[in-house]
């Protein structure tokens, strides 16, 4: 007839911290529930309970809370060691109250699962195993040793031994199952949150680079005419001036105008993010995505062609940062594991656009093929590829980012192997295959947009 004095801030990862104020508030609620349960059992149900010892157990929780309030600031966050000590205290206090109130014959014994479950969601595996083992020991002890509950007539309230045994088995199974389940769910949630954060950072970086390129492109575009005028006038002055000093100054002006043009050109691709190139041919976008990896010693072969029955005119697609960065990650993964070359294919039809990235490497591990695209994939054994490239520590995060960004742009992405991973010739497309398919309506420029005036370039918002 007790309530669980536990409750920690949800969503914390393993090794995380718990806010002390949250623990204090929830423990006050637990103390209130425990007092209410004891009062109802004593006064309303007329059960004989060791009130002195029960008050002592509840008073220990009260004293612990008061000490925490006066010694520590409420916004303090407890490290893992202190959280474990707190859970040990709560588990012990709850077990002691159960000992005083019938052991496993008390239906509130189910609440002993709470500390272990919270530990699985908050602490490391070693701490959870220790707490779970202690809970199993306490449940076993409570099944045998306890003070029986008696009513006012002295009748002992006790379940049949078969029911007690079944309850004990259910408690042991519950401790194991809930610990494993909570642990796995929390670990997956934490890794997914971290991976999504990395994805957001990657997209933000790509967006900033695009905006920076747009600033440079706009500067090059807007300054092109005045620089050309300066160069033309300075060239005429060089031809017409007879004074050597003035002629030298005019030549310097012309050289500096050329230098300004070269600097603007070197800072970014001409026209990048210009209104005229917010869309670009499919081949240009694919090659732009792959370009950073074109000088890493792996040959990149491009193949752009329409599907059967489709007009040969290549579609223009939107140059979204998600598309460029996602394709770039796929190309990077192919280059990382290719032997000599990779192939980047693009096919289009009236209804869809498909891009495939293929390499001649060993392919994806067959045991992980179904999990490609999940973040932080752990490999159970050392592979030859890892031994040959010990500096490479793949966790699947790059492919997760690519998959997330491309799906955000409306694509469906799938992964496969060209063969079973056996040795193959350098020309065989036998390695990993990543296929991205967009509906044409998701990325292809509307044909009506090409005939509409774009208007003046707008400043990039800051």
Secondary structure, DSSP 8 states (H G I E B T S, - for coil): ---------TT--TT--EEHHHHHHHHHHHHHHHHHHHHIIIIIS--B--HHHHHHHHHHHHHHHHHHHHHS-TT-EE-HHHHHHHHHHHHHHHHHHHHHTTGGGSGGGGGGHHHHHHHHHHS-HHHHHHHHHHHHHHHHHHHHS---EE-TT--EE---HHHHHHHHHHHHHHHHHHHHHHHHHHHHHHHHHHHHHHHHHHHHHHHHHHHHHHHHHHHHHHHHHHHHHHHHHHHHHHHH---HHHHHHHHHHHHHHHHHHHHHHHHS-TTTT-GGGSEEEHHHHHHHHHGGGTTSS-EEEEEEEE-TTS-S---EEE--HHHHHHHHHHHHHHHHH-SSEEEEEEEE-SSEEEEEEEESS--S-GGGGGGTTSSS---SS--HHHHHTTT----SHHHHHHHHHHHHTTEEEEEEESSSS----TT---SEEEEEEEEHHHHB--GGGGGS---S------
